[in-house]
Amino acid sequence: MILGEPSEGSAKTNGVGKSIAIEFLNFALLSKYSSSRVKKIPKVVVPLDVEICVDLLIGRQEVTIKRKRGEENRPAILVNGDLFEFSKLEDAQSFLGNLLFEGSEATHPSFRSMLGVLLRDERSEFKSIINGYDTTLKISDDYAPHLYLLGVNISSYKKIKVLQKEASDLRQKVKEYEKSVMLLRQKKIDDARADLNELDAEVSIIEQDIENLENTASYDALEAEMQELDESILERRRQSAIVLDKISRLEPIEAERVEISTDELSEYYNDLKAGLGDLVAKDFDELKAFKAKIYRFQNEVLRKRRDSLERSLKEVKDALRVMDKEYQKKLRLLDQGGALKALKQTFATYQEKADQLADLRSFITGHDGAVSQRREKLLEKDTEVQRLQVNIDQANRIKLSFEGTILDIHNFVMGNRQAAIHVETVDKAQVVDITLRIDSDGSHSVEREKTFIYDFSLLTNELTGERHFGLLVHDNIFEVDSDTLKRSLGFIAQHAPALQGQYILTLNSDRASSDAPDAMNALASSVRARFTKQSRFLKKKYQED
């Protein structure tokens, strides 16, 4: 037992380190570091290079697991003094599993999945006998450890889980194919099947037309002529563009406007010097007349140039019209029954439809293949479910013995034998249903008691105990009513001397001593640690990071 006790300075027994001690045990037993409270401890409280160790006795082998927070993926394991170091956590877990299941011929669960049942997290709130993990982690129920402890061959269960995963992946693949078809054709896949047949027919027709076209005697010559025409048409269109550009650059030259009149100029110069203005005005008139002649000459040259360019443009356009007619004529020669209206466009259409056909056929074929594979997986799963049920039935002797142990504990704690356990396969994702009913179950207190009875029965029953690790940890499970606490601790005290294994229980001693003083006195020798506000597990008060 690990006790939280009041002290002179504080009557509180919570927050003294009981649960974090169990977290350290779980960490040393190779739990996932990312979700562990050990990760949240400040470095000044527990430095990253501190070794956290746990000693185990596995059969006759003395085992020590060493693990550091700073190298949480690189634990070391000592077996009878021999050191084994690991670069991956998974390898260490497998190594430890092999030690624990050595000599077992039956298919077994993994080491850590077994500990999920035997070392229950306080944050699981003990709501389920199946799942002992923190409820916020949303870890799916794993029935393999429970079936294994009940003597059921779990090979079928494991295979069913694999088949379920494969069927789920195939179902997702089916949805992806359906989505692809919707994007391609804007139709559901069943409606698109008709499109596939129509596309297939269209592509076949175009393929036949192209084949007929390519087999005509004049095809090669016509194709060469059309290619030459194409090049000539492109050249003429380029010439036309050049001529149009030249025409756009030709701007008519207008007669220059003179803002100052002759009379104004004459008056200005006459003011400067008598008689000089008349002379300058005469010369200015002559200059204007000469310049006007030059402008008229330039305009005449430009008009002639424009006329020449426009004649060239007309010739180019006339040539283009002739070439276009010739091109259309050759197309008609190539046309096979109206199926090919334009050679380039037809090949483009053929390529587009062929691509659509290939995509649609691929999607529909893939969809149908995935549906077929999923159907096979589900049929195989159903067969394995039936085989699993047979295995459960064959292990009925162990189940009845286990139920007897449950009834004995239930009678001691609850005062009657009104309890039952039922194990069967179900047509649900969980595959198996293990139902334990006890008297007045459903409340918070009774559900915790149900978990205690179930776990303790697995540990102490002679048949389930053969496959049990011999370790059970309950962190603060007895948040129950006073009478249930008294009876449960009384049961533990009575059976502790004969216990084949190790049971670790954390308690707040003030309430336990008040409700069950006789049991606590009987269990005094089993107390391994006492923590208070002044003497905490880690010796320091801290806030988790």
C-alpha positions as CSV (number, residue, x, y, z in Angstrom):
1,M,0.0,0.0,0.0
2,I,1.0,3.6,-0.7
3,L,-0.7,6.0,1.7
4,G,-1.4,9.7,1.6
5,E,-1.4,10.9,5.1
6,P,-2.2,14.2,7.0
7,S,0.6,16.0,8.8
8,E,0.9,18.6,11.5
9,G,1.0,21.4,9.0
10,S,-1.8,20.1,6.7
11,A,-4.7,17.7,7.0
12,K,-4.9,17.3,3.2
13,T,-3.8,13.9,1.8
14,N,-4.2,14.7,-1.9
15,G,-1.3,16.0,-4.0
16,V,1.4,14.3,-1.9
17,G,2.7,12.1,-4.7
18,K,0.7,8.8,-4.6
19,S,-0.4,9.0,-8.2
20,I,2.9,10.4,-9.5
21,A,4.6,7.4,-7.9
22,I,2.4,5.1,-9.9
23,E,3.2,7.2,-13.0
24,F,6.9,6.6,-12.4
25,L,6.2,2.9,-12.1
26,N,4.3,3.0,-15.4
27,F,7.1,5.0,-17.1
28,A,9.7,2.5,-16.0
29,L,7.4,-0.3,-17.4
30,L,7.9,1.4,-20.8
31,S,4.7,3.4,-21.1
32,K,4.2,6.1,-23.8
33,Y,6.1,9.1,-22.6
34,S,4.1,11.8,-24.5
35,S,0.9,11.1,-22.5
36,S,2.6,10.5,-19.2
37,R,2.6,13.0,-16.3
38,V,6.3,12.2,-15.8
39,K,6.9,14.3,-18.9
40,K,5.4,17.4,-17.2
41,I,7.7,17.3,-14.1
42,P,10.1,20.3,-14.2
43,K,13.8,19.5,-14.9
44,V,14.9,21.1,-11.7
45,V,12.8,18.5,-9.8
46,V,13.8,15.4,-11.8
47,P,16.7,16.1,-14.1
48,L,16.5,14.5,-17.6
49,D,19.5,12.3,-17.0
50,V,18.1,10.6,-13.8
51,E,17.6,6.9,-14.2
52,I,14.2,5.7,-13.2
53,C,14.3,2.0,-12.5
54,V,12.0,-0.9,-11.6
55,D,13.0,-4.4,-10.4
56,L,11.0,-7.4,-11.6
57,L,11.0,-11.1,-11.0
58,I,9.9,-12.8,-14.2
59,G,9.9,-16.5,-13.5
60,R,13.3,-17.1,-12.0
61,Q,14.9,-14.2,-13.8
62,E,15.8,-11.0,-12.0
63,V,15.1,-8.1,-14.3
64,T,15.8,-4.4,-13.9
65,I,14.4,-1.8,-16.4
66,K,16.3,1.5,-16.5
67,R,14.9,4.5,-18.3
68,K,15.7,8.3,-18.4
69,R,13.4,11.1,-19.4
70,G,16.1,12.6,-21.6
71,E,16.5,9.3,-23.5
72,E,13.0,8.0,-23.1
73,N,13.2,6.0,-26.4
74,R,16.5,4.3,-25.3
75,P,15.8,2.2,-22.2
76,A,18.2,-0.5,-20.9
77,I,17.2,-3.9,-19.4
78,L,19.3,-6.0,-17.1
79,V,18.5,-9.7,-17.1
80,N,20.4,-11.7,-14.4
81,G,23.2,-9.1,-14.6
82,D,23.4,-9.1,-18.4
83,L,22.8,-5.6,-20.0
84,F,20.6,-5.1,-23.0
85,E,20.4,-1.6,-24.5
86,F,17.8,-0.5,-27.0
87,S,17.7,2.3,-29.5
88,K,13.8,2.1,-29.9
89,L,11.2,1.8,-27.2
90,E,9.2,-0.7,-29.3
91,D,12.2,-3.1,-29.4
92,A,12.5,-3.0,-25.6
93,Q,8.8,-3.6,-25.2
94,S,9.0,-6.7,-27.5
95,F,12.1,-7.9,-25.6
96,L,10.2,-7.7,-22.3
97,G,7.1,-9.3,-23.8
98,N,9.2,-12.3,-25.0
99,L,10.5,-12.7,-21.4
100,L,7.0,-12.6,-20.0
101,F,5.5,-15.0,-22.5
102,E,8.5,-17.3,-22.8
103,G,7.3,-20.9,-23.2
104,S,3.7,-19.9,-24.0
105,E,2.4,-21.7,-27.1
106,A,-0.8,-19.7,-27.2
107,T,-1.1,-16.5,-29.2
108,H,-0.7,-13.7,-26.7
109,P,-1.3,-9.9,-26.4
110,S,1.5,-7.4,-26.4
111,F,3.2,-6.6,-23.1
112,R,1.9,-3.0,-22.9
113,S,-1.7,-4.0,-23.8
114,M,-1.7,-6.5,-20.9
115,L,-0.5,-3.7,-18.6
116,G,-3.4,-1.6,-19.8
117,V,-5.6,-4.0,-17.8
118,L,-3.3,-4.7,-14.9
119,L,-2.0,-1.1,-14.2
120,R,-5.1,1.1,-14.3
121,D,-4.7,4.8,-14.7
122,E,-6.5,6.9,-12.1
123,R,-7.7,9.1,-15.0
124,S,-9.6,6.1,-16.4
125,E,-12.0,6.8,-13.5
126,F,-12.5,3.1,-13.4
127,K,-15.6,3.4,-15.5
128,S,-15.0,0.3,-17.6
129,I,-13.6,-3.1,-16.8
130,I,-12.2,-3.3,-20.3
131,N,-10.3,0.0,-20.7
132,G,-7.9,1.1,-18.0
133,Y,-6.5,4.2,-19.8
134,D,-7.0,7.9,-19.3
135,T,-10.5,8.7,-20.7
136,T,-9.2,11.9,-22.5
137,L,-6.9,9.7,-24.7
138,K,-9.8,8.0,-26.4
139,I,-8.0,4.7,-26.7
140,S,-10.3,2.1,-28.3
141,D,-11.2,-1.0,-26.2
142,D,-8.8,-3.9,-26.6
143,Y,-10.4,-7.3,-25.6
144,A,-7.3,-9.3,-26.3
145,P,-5.8,-9.2,-22.8
146,H,-9.2,-10.1,-21.2
147,L,-9.8,-13.0,-23.6
148,Y,-6.3,-14.3,-23.1
149,L,-6.7,-14.3,-19.3
150,L,-10.0,-16.1,-19.7
151,G,-8.2,-18.9,-21.6
152,V,-9.6,-18.0,-25.0
153,N,-7.4,-18.5,-28.1
154,I,-7.1,-14.9,-29.3
155,S,-5.6,-15.6,-32.8
156,S,-9.0,-15.2,-34.3
157,Y,-9.6,-12.0,-32.4
158,K,-6.3,-10.5,-33.6
159,K,-7.1,-11.6,-37.2
160,I,-10.6,-10.0,-37.0
161,K,-9.0,-6.7,-35.9
162,V,-6.6,-6.8,-38.9
163,L,-9.5,-7.7,-41.3
164,Q,-11.6,-4.9,-39.8
165,K,-8.8,-2.4,-40.4
166,E,-8.3,-3.7,-44.0
167,A,-12.1,-3.5,-44.6
168,S,-12.1,0.0,-43.2
169,D,-9.2,1.1,-45.5
170,L,-11.0,-0.5,-48.5
171,R,-14.2,1.4,-47.6
172,Q,-12.3,4.6,-47.5
173,K,-10.8,3.7,-50.9
174,V,-14.3,3.1,-52.3
175,K,-15.4,6.5,-51.1
176,E,-12.4,8.1,-52.8
177,Y,-13.3,6.4,-56.1
178,E,-16.9,7.6,-55.8
179,K,-15.6,11.1,-55.2
180,S,-13.3,11.0,-58.2
181,V,-16.2,9.9,-60.4
182,M,-18.3,12.7,-59.1
183,L,-15.6,15.2,-59.9
184,L,-15.1,13.8,-63.4
185,R,-18.7,13.3,-64.5
186,Q,-20.8,15.1,-61.9
187,K,-22.6,11.9,-61.4
188,K,-22.9,9.1,-58.9
189,I,-20.9,6.0,-59.8
190,D,-23.9,3.9,-60.7
191,D,-25.1,6.6,-63.1
192,A,-21.6,7.0,-64.5
193,R,-21.5,3.4,-65.6
194,A,-23.8,4.3,-68.6
195,D,-21.4,7.1,-69.4
196,L,-18.6,4.6,-69.5
197,N,-20.4,2.5,-72.1
198,E,-21.2,5.6,-74.1
199,L,-17.7,6.9,-74.0
200,D,-16.4,3.5,-75.0
201,A,-18.6,3.6,-78.1
202,E,-17.7,7.1,-79.0
203,V,-13.9,6.4,-78.7
204,S,-14.4,3.2,-80.8
205,I,-16.1,5.1,-83.6
206,I,-13.5,7.8,-83.7
207,E,-10.7,5.2,-83.6
208,Q,-12.4,3.4,-86.6
209,D,-12.7,6.6,-88.5
210,I,-9.1,7.5,-87.9
211,E,-8.1,4.0,-89.0
212,N,-10.2,4.3,-92.2
213,L,-8.7,7.7,-92.8
214,E,-5.1,6.6,-92.4
215,N,-5.7,3.6,-94.7
216,T,-6.9,5.8,-97.7
217,A,-4.4,5.7,-100.7
218,S,-4.2,9.5,-100.9
219,Y,-4.0,10.1,-97.1
220,D,-0.2,10.7,-96.9
221,A,-0.2,13.1,-99.9
222,L,-3.2,15.0,-98.7
223,E,-1.8,15.2,-95.2
224,A,1.5,16.6,-96.6
225,E,-0.4,19.1,-98.8
226,M,-2.5,20.2,-95.9
227,Q,0.6,20.7,-93.7
228,E,2.1,22.8,-96.5
229,L,-1.1,24.8,-96.7
230,D,-1.1,25.3,-93.0
231,E,2.4,26.8,-93.1
232,S,1.5,29.0,-96.1
233,I,-1.6,30.3,-94.4
234,L,0.4,31.1,-91.3
235,E,3.0,33.0,-93.4
236,R,0.3,35.0,-95.2
237,R,-1.4,35.9,-91.9
238,R,2.0,37.1,-90.6
239,Q,2.5,39.2,-93.7
240,S,-1.0,40.7,-93.3
241,A,-0.2,41.6,-89.7
242,I,3.0,43.3,-90.8
243,V,1.2,45.4,-93.5
244,L,-1.5,46.4,-91.1
245,D,1.1,47.6,-88.7
246,K,2.8,49.6,-91.4
247,I,-0.4,51.3,-92.4
248,S,-1.2,52.2,-88.8
249,R,2.1,54.0,-88.6
250,L,1.4,56.2,-91.6
251,E,-0.1,59.5,-90.4
252,P,-1.0,62.3,-92.9
253,I,1.0,65.5,-92.7
254,E,-1.1,68.6,-92.4
255,A,-0.1,72.2,-93.4
256,E,1.7,73.9,-90.6
257,R,-0.3,76.4,-88.7
258,V,1.4,79.8,-87.9
259,E,-0.1,81.5,-84.9
260,I,1.4,84.9,-85.7
261,S,-0.2,86.8,-88.6
262,T,1.9,88.8,-91.2
263,D,0.4,92.1,-90.1
264,E,1.3,91.4,-86.5
265,L,4.8,90.6,-87.5
266,S,5.1,93.7,-89.7
267,E,3.8,95.9,-87.0
268,Y,6.3,94.5,-84.5
269,Y,9.3,95.0,-86.7
270,N,8.2,98.5,-87.8
271,D,8.2,99.4,-84.2
272,L,11.8,98.3,-83.9
273,K,13.0,99.9,-87.0
274,A,11.2,102.0,-89.6
275,G,10.8,100.0,-92.9
276,L,12.3,96.8,-91.7
277,G,9.0,95.2,-90.8
278,D,7.7,95.5,-94.4
279,L,10.7,93.7,-95.7
280,V,10.6,90.9,-93.1
281,A,6.9,90.4,-93.7
282,K,7.5,89.9,-97.5
283,D,10.2,87.3,-96.8
284,F,7.9,85.5,-94.3
285,D,5.1,85.2,-96.9
286,E,7.5,83.6,-99.4
287,L,8.8,81.2,-96.7
288,K,5.3,80.0,-95.8
289,A,4.5,79.4,-99.4
290,F,7.6,77.3,-99.9
291,K,7.0,75.2,-96.8
292,A,3.4,74.5,-97.9
293,K,4.7,73.1,-101.2
294,I,7.0,70.8,-99.2
295,Y,4.1,69.6,-97.0
296,R,1.9,68.9,-100.1
297,F,4.8,66.9,-101.6
298,Q,5.2,64.8,-98.5
299,N,1.5,64.1,-98.2
300,E,1.5,63.0,-101.8
301,V,4.3,60.5,-101.1
302,L,2.5,59.1,-98.0
303,R,-0.7,58.7,-100.0
304,K,1.1,56.8,-102.6
305,R,2.8,54.6,-99.9
306,R,-0.6,53.9,-98.2
307,D,-2.1,53.0,-101.6
308,S,0.7,50.6,-102.2
309,L,0.4,49.0,-98.8
310,E,-3.4,48.6,-99.1
311,R,-2.9,46.9,-102.5
312,S,-0.4,44.5,-100.8
313,L,-2.9,43.8,-98.0
314,K,-5.7,43.1,-100.5
315,E,-3.4,40.7,-102.3
316,V,-2.5,38.9,-99.1
317,K,-6.2,38.6,-98.1
318,D,-7.1,37.4,-101.5
319,A,-4.4,34.7,-101.3
320,L,-5.6,33.7,-97.8
321,R,-9.2,33.3,-99.1
322,V,-7.9,31.0,-101.9
323,M,-5.8,29.0,-99.4
324,D,-8.8,28.7,-97.0
325,K,-11.0,27.4,-99.8
326,E,-8.3,24.9,-100.8
327,Y,-7.8,23.8,-97.1
328,Q,-11.6,23.2,-96.8
329,K,-11.6,21.3,-100.0
330,K,-8.8,19.0,-98.9
331,L,-10.6,18.5,-95.6
332,R,-13.7,17.3,-97.5
333,L,-11.5,14.9,-99.3
334,L,-10.3,13.6,-96.0
335,D,-13.7,13.5,-94.4
336,Q,-15.1,10.0,-93.9
337,G,-18.9,10.0,-93.7
338,G,-19.0,13.2,-91.8
339,A,-17.2,11.8,-88.8
340,L,-14.1,14.0,-89.2
341,K,-15.0,17.7,-89.7
342,A,-11.6,19.0,-88.9
343,L,-8.5,16.9,-88.7
344,K,-6.8,18.7,-85.7
345,Q,-10.0,19.1,-83.8
346,T,-10.9,15.5,-84.3
347,F,-7.6,14.2,-82.9
348,A,-7.9,16.6,-79.9
349,T,-11.5,15.4,-79.3
350,Y,-10.3,11.8,-79.6
351,Q,-7.5,12.4,-77.1
352,E,-9.9,14.1,-74.6
353,K,-12.5,11.4,-74.8
354,A,-9.9,8.7,-74.6
355,D,-8.4,10.3,-71.5
356,Q,-11.9,10.6,-69.9
357,L,-12.6,6.9,-70.8
358,A,-9.3,5.8,-69.3
359,D,-9.9,7.8,-66.1
360,L,-13.5,6.7,-65.7
361,R,-12.7,3.0,-66.4
362,S,-9.9,3.2,-63.9
363,F,-12.1,4.7,-61.2
364,I,-15.0,2.3,-61.8
365,T,-12.7,-0.7,-62.0
366,G,-10.9,0.3,-58.9
367,H,-14.2,1.0,-57.1
368,D,-15.6,-2.4,-58.0
369,G,-12.3,-4.1,-57.1
370,A,-12.3,-2.4,-53.7
371,V,-15.9,-3.3,-53.1
372,S,-15.2,-6.9,-54.0
373,Q,-12.1,-7.1,-51.8
374,R,-14.0,-5.5,-48.9
375,R,-16.8,-8.1,-49.3
376,E,-14.2,-10.8,-49.1
377,K,-12.6,-9.3,-46.0
378,L,-16.0,-9.1,-44.3
379,L,-16.9,-12.7,-45.2
380,E,-13.5,-13.8,-43.9
381,K,-14.1,-11.7,-40.8
382,D,-17.5,-13.3,-40.2
383,T,-15.9,-16.7,-40.5
384,E,-13.3,-15.7,-37.9
385,V,-16.0,-14.4,-35.6
386,Q,-17.7,-17.8,-35.7
387,R,-14.3,-19.4,-34.9
388,L,-13.8,-17.0,-32.1
389,Q,-17.2,-17.8,-30.6
390,V,-16.2,-21.5,-30.7
391,N,-13.0,-20.7,-28.9
392,I,-15.0,-18.7,-26.3
393,D,-17.3,-21.7,-25.8
394,Q,-14.4,-24.0,-25.4
395,A,-13.0,-21.9,-22.6
396,N,-16.3,-22.0,-20.7
397,R,-14.8,-24.0,-17.9
398,I,-12.4,-21.2,-17.1
399,K,-15.1,-18.6,-17.4
400,L,-17.3,-20.5,-14.9
401,S,-14.4,-20.8,-12.5
402,F,-13.7,-17.1,-12.9
403,E,-17.4,-16.3,-12.3
404,G,-17.3,-18.3,-9.1
405,T,-14.4,-16.2,-7.8
406,I,-16.4,-13.0,-8.7
407,L,-19.4,-14.3,-6.7
408,D,-17.3,-15.1,-3.7
409,I,-15.8,-11.6,-3.6
410,H,-19.2,-10.1,-4.4
411,N,-20.8,-12.0,-1.6
412,F,-18.1,-10.7,0.9
413,V,-18.3,-7.1,-0.3
414,M,-22.0,-6.7,-1.3
415,G,-23.6,-9.3,0.9
416,N,-25.1,-11.4,-1.9
417,R,-24.3,-13.4,-4.9
418,Q,-26.4,-11.4,-7.3
419,A,-23.7,-11.0,-10.0
420,A,-22.9,-12.6,-13.4
421,I,-20.4,-12.3,-16.2
422,H,-21.2,-13.0,-19.8
423,V,-18.7,-13.3,-22.8
424,E,-19.9,-13.4,-26.4
425,T,-19.1,-12.2,-29.9
426,V,-21.2,-9.3,-31.3
427,D,-21.7,-7.9,-34.7
428,K,-20.1,-4.6,-33.8
429,A,-16.6,-3.0,-34.2
430,Q,-15.6,-4.2,-30.8
431,V,-16.1,-7.9,-31.9
432,V,-16.5,-9.1,-28.3
433,D,-18.7,-8.1,-25.4
434,I,-17.7,-8.9,-21.8
435,T,-20.6,-7.9,-19.5
436,L,-20.2,-8.0,-15.7
437,R,-23.4,-7.2,-13.8
438,I,-23.3,-6.7,-10.0
439,D,-25.9,-5.7,-7.4
440,S,-27.1,-2.1,-7.9
441,D,-24.5,-1.3,-10.5
442,G,-24.6,1.9,-12.5
443,S,-23.6,4.4,-9.9
444,H,-20.1,6.0,-9.6
445,S,-19.3,4.1,-6.4
446,V,-20.6,0.7,-7.6
447,E,-18.9,0.9,-11.0
448,R,-15.5,1.4,-9.2
449,E,-16.3,-1.6,-7.0
450,K,-17.2,-3.6,-10.1
451,T,-13.7,-2.9,-11.5
452,F,-12.1,-3.9,-8.3
453,I,-14.0,-7.2,-8.1
454,Y,-13.2,-8.0,-11.8
455,D,-9.5,-7.2,-11.5
456,F,-9.0,-8.9,-8.2
457,S,-10.8,-12.0,-9.5
458,L,-8.5,-12.2,-12.5
459,L,-5.5,-11.9,-10.2
460,T,-6.6,-14.5,-7.6
461,N,-8.6,-17.1,-9.6
462,E,-6.5,-20.3,-10.0
463,L,-7.2,-20.7,-13.7
464,T,-6.9,-17.0,-14.9
465,G,-3.9,-16.6,-12.6
466,E,-2.0,-19.1,-14.7
467,R,-1.7,-16.5,-17.5
468,H,-1.7,-13.4,-15.2
469,F,1.5,-11.4,-14.8
470,G,0.9,-11.5,-11.0
471,L,0.8,-7.7,-10.8
472,L,-2.2,-5.4,-10.2
473,V,-2.2,-1.7,-9.6
474,H,-5.2,0.4,-8.4
475,D,-4.5,4.0,-8.0
476,N,-7.2,5.6,-5.7
477,I,-9.9,3.2,-6.8
478,F,-11.8,3.3,-3.5
479,E,-13.6,6.6,-3.9
480,V,-16.7,4.6,-2.7
481,D,-19.2,4.8,0.1
482,S,-17.9,4.0,3.6
483,D,-19.5,0.6,3.9
484,T,-18.1,-0.6,0.5
485,L,-14.7,0.7,1.5
486,K,-14.8,-1.1,4.8
487,R,-15.9,-4.4,3.2
488,S,-13.4,-4.1,0.4
489,L,-10.4,-3.4,2.6
490,G,-11.6,-6.2,4.9
491,F,-11.6,-8.6,2.0
492,I,-8.1,-7.5,0.9
493,A,-6.8,-7.9,4.5
494,Q,-8.2,-11.4,4.8
495,H,-6.8,-12.6,1.5
496,A,-3.5,-10.7,1.4
497,P,-1.5,-13.5,3.1
498,A,-2.4,-16.0,0.4
499,L,-2.0,-13.6,-2.5
500,Q,0.0,-15.1,-5.3
501,G,1.3,-11.9,-6.9
502,Q,1.7,-8.3,-6.0
503,Y,-1.2,-5.9,-5.5
504,I,-0.3,-2.2,-5.3
505,L,-3.0,0.1,-3.9
506,T,-2.9,3.8,-3.2
507,L,-5.2,5.2,-0.4
508,N,-5.8,8.3,1.7
509,S,-5.2,6.9,5.1
510,D,-7.4,9.3,7.1
511,R,-10.6,8.1,5.6
512,A,-9.5,4.5,5.3
513,S,-8.4,4.4,9.0
514,S,-11.7,6.0,10.0
515,D,-14.0,3.7,7.9
516,A,-12.0,0.4,8.2
517,P,-9.6,0.6,11.3
518,D,-9.4,-3.2,11.7
519,A,-8.5,-3.8,8.1
520,M,-5.9,-1.0,8.1
521,N,-4.3,-2.4,11.2
522,A,-4.2,-5.9,9.6
523,L,-2.6,-4.3,6.5
524,A,-0.1,-2.2,8.3
525,S,2.8,-4.5,7.4
526,S,1.9,-4.0,3.7
527,V,2.5,-0.3,3.8
528,R,5.5,0.5,1.6
529,A,5.3,4.3,1.5
530,R,3.7,7.2,3.4
531,F,3.5,10.6,1.8
532,T,2.5,13.9,3.3
533,K,2.5,17.6,2.3
534,Q,5.8,17.9,4.2
535,S,7.2,14.6,2.9
536,R,6.2,14.3,-0.7
537,F,7.2,11.6,-3.1
538,L,9.6,13.9,-5.0
539,K,10.5,15.9,-1.9
540,K,9.5,19.1,-3.6
541,K,6.4,21.1,-4.3
542,Y,6.1,22.0,-8.0
543,Q,3.8,22.9,-10.8
544,E,3.6,20.6,-13.8
545,D,4.9,22.1,-17.1
